[in-house]
Amino acid sequence: MAMTPRPFPYAWVSCLTKCLAGETTCLYQPWLKSRFRYEKRPDSNFNLAAWTLDHNALVNGRADELRADGWTVTLEAQNNFKLHGKTVILAGQPDLIAVRGADALVVDGKTGRQRHADFVQVLIYMLVVPRVREHLTNLRGEVCYKDHRIAVEPEELTPAVTEQIYALLRRMGESTRPPTSPSRHDCGWCDIADCRDRFVDQETPVLVSEF
């Protein structure tokens, strides 16, 4: 499958979080994802079926807890949104949105180890959800792991953080290709099959020195 341009730049929330969290320095991957459909490199280490079962159990378990505490809950596809900007569409799907009276909670479930990008993902949801569901104003966030939860308070979505999110979205909408920054870490997780700058793993030479 050759790269096919999208009619209009289209960025998923989950594709932006590592850049905003400082867990990757390569802007090329999210930029390409937002502007093109392309052939993806298979990941033989990822078991989608096992992940889906694990993730569903985590999210459904949290939903049951909230319902028992009097919250009205919507899950995954019910929460799908598309926020149209001047240069890019931002799309996302929070795992869980709960409402009780004037209070609202947006939750994202994570089955892996704790990462700062998970926190950032919920911050983006907290920025966007009140814009697509205008009645949800008193909104808090939560990252739900198997053995603990992290609360994301409204005051953590500062004007500076908001501007960082908007700045990255504007970058995704630009036609100029950003530079790559290939590394073993970033390229190891990247699914772009034919990136010309992909990091080639070579045996690291052993240096011997007298100290």
VENUR-V272055 format. One record per helix or strand. SS is the DSSP state (@ for helix, = for strand). FROM is the first residue (numbers start at 1). TO is the last residue. If there is no record, write none. Layout:
# VENUR-V272055
SS,FROM,TO
SS,FROM,TO
This chain:
# VENUR-V272055
=,4,5
=,10,12
@,13,15
@,17,21
@,28,35
=,36,37
=,40,40
@,48,68
=,72,75
@,76,79
=,80,84
=,89,93
=,96,100
=,103,109
@,116,132
=,138,144
=,149,152
@,154,156
@,159,172
@,184,189
=,192,192
